Amino acid sequence: MEETGITLPDIVANLSLPIDHKKVSRFNISRANFWDGAVRGFKRTTYSETCDMLVKFTDDTGVLEEGIDTGGPRREFLTLLMKHLKDRPIFDGPEGHRFLVYNANGMHIG
């Protein structure tokens, strides 16, 4: 690999440049069924990948958990999504070295 002098923190910082921190895409996520909540949130017409994400978790009865999202719920939500996605058929390869592949059967979100 060619040495570029670009560090991982530089890459991560550059990825966040297009984010408008004055606008939010809201996600109300049930812990018992976070995948359905994620799909609904991403399909909303108000969702935008250039907005900050505001995540609130609810319990099984729909009662919102107390607290202000300073990043913890968002990180937890994205961690749950990544754990769920890594076992989907859109990825192939050995554990820890999986890569994205085209799989028409794996494209179904539900």
C-alpha positions in Angstrom: 0.0 0.0 0.0 1.1 3.5 -0.7 1.8 5.8 2.2 -0.5 8.8 2.1 0.0 10.5 5.4 -3.7 10.5 6.0 -4.6 9.1 9.5 -7.8 7.3 10.5 -8.9 10.3 12.7 -8.5 12.5 9.5 -10.8 10.1 7.5 -13.4 10.0 10.3 -13.4 13.8 10.6 -13.8 14.2 6.9 -16.8 11.8 6.8 -18.6 14.1 9.3 -18.1 17.3 7.3 -21.4 17.1 5.3 -23.5 16.6 8.5 -25.8 19.5 9.4 -25.8 19.5 13.2 -28.7 22.0 13.2 -31.1 19.4 11.7 -32.0 15.9 13.0 -33.4 12.7 11.7 -35.4 11.2 14.6 -35.5 7.5 15.5 -37.8 6.1 18.2 -36.4 2.6 18.7 -38.0 -0.3 20.6 -35.2 -2.4 22.2 -37.3 -5.5 21.6 -37.6 -4.8 17.9 -34.9 -2.3 16.9 -34.5 -3.6 13.3 -38.1 -2.7 12.4 -37.7 0.7 14.0 -34.5 1.3 12.1 -36.1 0.3 8.8 -39.1 2.6 9.5 -36.7 5.5 10.4 -34.6 5.2 7.3 -37.6 4.9 5.1 -39.2 8.2 6.4 -39.4 11.0 3.9 -37.9 13.3 6.6 -34.8 11.1 7.0 -31.6 12.6 5.5 -28.1 11.2 5.7 -26.8 14.8 6.0 -28.7 15.4 9.3 -27.6 14.4 12.8 -29.4 11.4 14.2 -31.5 11.7 17.4 -32.2 8.3 18.9 -34.6 7.6 21.7 -35.2 4.0 23.0 -38.5 2.8 24.2 -39.3 -0.2 26.4 -41.7 -3.0 25.3 -44.7 -0.9 26.2 -43.6 2.1 24.2 -42.5 4.3 27.1 -39.5 6.5 26.2 -36.4 6.0 28.3 -35.4 9.1 30.2 -32.3 11.0 29.3 -30.9 13.3 26.7 -29.1 11.9 23.6 -25.6 13.2 23.8 -24.4 10.4 21.6 -24.8 7.2 23.7 -28.1 6.1 22.4 -27.0 6.8 18.8 -23.8 4.8 19.3 -25.8 1.9 20.9 -28.3 2.0 18.0 -25.6 1.9 15.4 -23.8 -0.8 17.2 -27.0 -2.9 17.3 -27.4 -2.3 13.5 -23.8 -3.3 12.7 -24.1 -6.5 14.7 -27.4 -7.3 12.9 -26.0 -6.5 9.5 -22.8 -8.4 9.7 -24.7 -11.7 9.6 -26.9 -10.8 6.6 -26.2 -12.4 3.3 -25.1 -9.1 1.8 -21.7 -9.8 3.3 -19.3 -12.7 2.6 -16.0 -13.9 3.9 -14.5 -15.1 7.1 -15.3 -13.5 10.5 -13.4 -10.3 10.9 -12.7 -10.0 7.2 -16.2 -9.8 5.7 -16.8 -7.8 2.5 -19.9 -6.5 0.7 -21.3 -8.6 -2.1 -24.2 -8.4 -4.4 -26.8 -10.9 -3.3 -30.4 -10.3 -4.6 -31.8 -12.5 -1.9 -29.9 -10.5 0.8 -31.4 -7.2 -0.4 -34.7 -7.8 1.4 -34.7 -5.5 4.4 -37.3 -7.2 6.6 
